[in-house]
Amino acid sequence: MKKLLLLAVIAIGVWWYRSAGHKLSEDDVNNFYRDYQVATLQRKPGDLCALLADDFQSAAVMAAGREVRADAQDKEQTCAAWRDLYDSWDKLGEKMGGILQLDSHYTIHHIAISSDRKSATVDVSSSLDVAGSLMNMRSRSTDTLVRRNGKVMLQRSEGRVSIDGGT
């Protein structure tokens, strides 16, 4: 009986590894962006970093006022930038006498799941407003999501970001 139970557990493990644990669906993509937004609004850069694959790479054209520059980062650099950003918002909020309000929205324009269902290319736009009109960030990117060991992760992001002081 124990051998039969062990065989069933192994069979389920093999099925999970080869199928369910590595396949992506549109629901998985939608859930990923929902989790990303929750981590953003809850001010949890560590949770955001956990959504990045170890081999994560980003490439963005960033426009802030009249300054435009290309920027490329890996996971370590992105996580450090998020920690610094949230830390600076916390300090600014303290100086202003409270917590800076964050407002975030995203729109998924298109999802293309690969034929082997191991990755998805997503056309997505997002906005993040800090303290109303103190800072407004707008982006449009093409993201590559992968599923590794049952978890959906962002592997690559290429896009444009604009940052301004609000309207």
C-alpha positions in Angstrom: 0.0 0.0 0.0 2.8 2.4 0.9 4.5 1.7 -2.4 1.3 2.5 -4.3 0.9 5.7 -2.4 4.5 6.7 -3.1 4.0 5.9 -6.8 0.9 8.1 -6.9 2.8 11.0 -5.2 5.6 10.7 -7.7 3.2 10.6 -10.6 1.5 13.7 -9.4 4.9 15.4 -9.0 5.9 14.5 -12.5 2.6 15.8 -13.9 3.0 19.0 -12.0 6.5 19.5 -13.1 5.8 18.8 -16.8 2.4 20.4 -17.1 0.6 22.5 -14.5 3.7 23.9 -12.8 5.1 25.3 -16.0 2.1 26.3 -18.2 0.6 29.8 -18.4 -2.9 30.9 -19.0 -4.6 34.3 -19.5 -5.9 34.0 -15.9 -2.3 33.6 -14.7 -1.3 36.8 -16.6 -4.2 38.7 -15.2 -3.4 37.5 -11.6 0.2 38.5 -12.0 -0.6 42.1 -12.8 -3.2 42.2 -10.0 -0.5 41.0 -7.6 2.0 43.5 -9.0 -0.5 46.3 -8.4 -1.3 45.1 -4.8 2.4 45.1 -4.0 2.8 48.6 -5.4 -0.1 50.0 -3.5 0.9 48.3 -0.3 4.4 49.8 -0.6 6.2 46.4 -0.6 9.3 46.5 -2.8 10.3 43.1 -1.5 7.0 41.6 -2.8 7.6 43.4 -6.2 11.1 41.9 -6.3 9.7 38.4 -5.7 7.7 38.8 -8.9 10.9 39.1 -11.0 12.7 36.1 -12.4 16.3 35.7 -11.4 17.4 36.5 -15.0 15.1 39.5 -15.2 16.1 42.3 -17.6 14.5 45.6 -18.4 15.1 48.2 -21.1 13.2 51.5 -21.0 13.3 54.9 -22.5 12.6 57.3 -19.6 11.4 60.8 -20.1 11.4 63.2 -17.1 10.6 66.7 -18.2 12.9 67.5 -21.0 15.4 64.8 -20.1 15.2 61.6 -22.0 17.5 58.6 -21.5 17.7 54.9 -22.1 18.0 52.7 -19.1 18.7 49.0 -18.7 18.5 47.1 -15.4 18.7 43.6 -14.1 16.8 42.2 -11.1 19.3 43.4 -8.5 19.4 46.9 -9.9 15.6 47.1 -10.2 15.0 45.9 -6.6 17.5 48.4 -5.3 15.8 51.2 -7.2 12.4 50.1 -5.9 13.7 50.1 -2.3 15.2 53.5 -2.7 12.1 54.9 -4.4 9.7 53.7 -1.6 12.2 54.9 1.1 12.3 58.3 -0.5 8.4 58.4 -0.6 8.3 57.4 3.0 10.7 60.2 4.0 8.8 62.7 1.9 5.5 61.6 3.4 6.9 62.1 6.9 8.1 65.6 6.0 4.6 66.4 4.7 3.0 65.1 7.9 1.6 61.7 6.7 1.8 58.9 4.2 1.8 59.8 0.5 -1.3 58.5 -1.2 -0.6 56.1 -4.1 -3.0 55.5 -7.0 -2.3 52.9 -9.6 -4.1 51.6 -12.7 -3.1 49.3 -15.4 -4.6 48.1 -18.7 -3.6 44.9 -20.5 -4.0 45.6 -24.2 -2.9 42.2 -25.5 -1.8 38.8 -24.3 0.1 36.4 -26.6 0.7 33.0 -25.0 3.4 30.9 -26.6 2.4 27.7 -28.3 4.2 25.6 -25.5 2.4 27.8 -22.9 5.6 28.4 -21.0 5.7 32.2 -21.7 3.5 35.1 -22.5 4.1 38.4 -24.2 2.0 41.1 -22.8 1.3 44.6 -24.0 0.4 46.6 -20.9 0.2 50.2 -19.9 0.1 51.6 -16.3 -0.1 54.7 -14.3 1.1 55.5 -10.8 0.2 58.8 -9.2 2.0 59.8 -6.0 0.3 62.2 -3.6 -2.3 63.2 -6.2 -0.3 65.4 -8.6 3.1 65.4 -6.8 4.5 62.8 -9.3 2.8 61.0 -12.2 4.4 58.0 -13.8 3.0 56.6 -17.1 4.4 53.6 -18.9 3.7 51.3 -21.8 5.7 48.1 -22.1 6.0 44.7 -23.7 6.6 42.2 -20.9 7.6 38.6 -21.1 6.1 36.5 -18.3 7.3 33.0 -17.5 6.1 30.3 -15.2 8.7 28.7 -13.1 8.0 26.0 -10.4 4.4 27.1 -10.4 5.0 30.8 -10.0 4.4 33.4 -12.7 7.4 35.8 -13.0 8.4 38.8 -15.1 11.5 37.9 -17.1 11.8 40.9 -19.4 10.2 44.3 -19.8 10.8 46.8 -22.7 9.0 50.1 -22.9 8.7 53.8 -22.3 8.2 55.6 -19.0 7.2 59.3 -18.6 7.5 61.0 -15.3 6.1 64.5 -14.6 5.1 66.7 -11.7 1.4 66.3 -12.3 -1.3 68.3 -13.9 
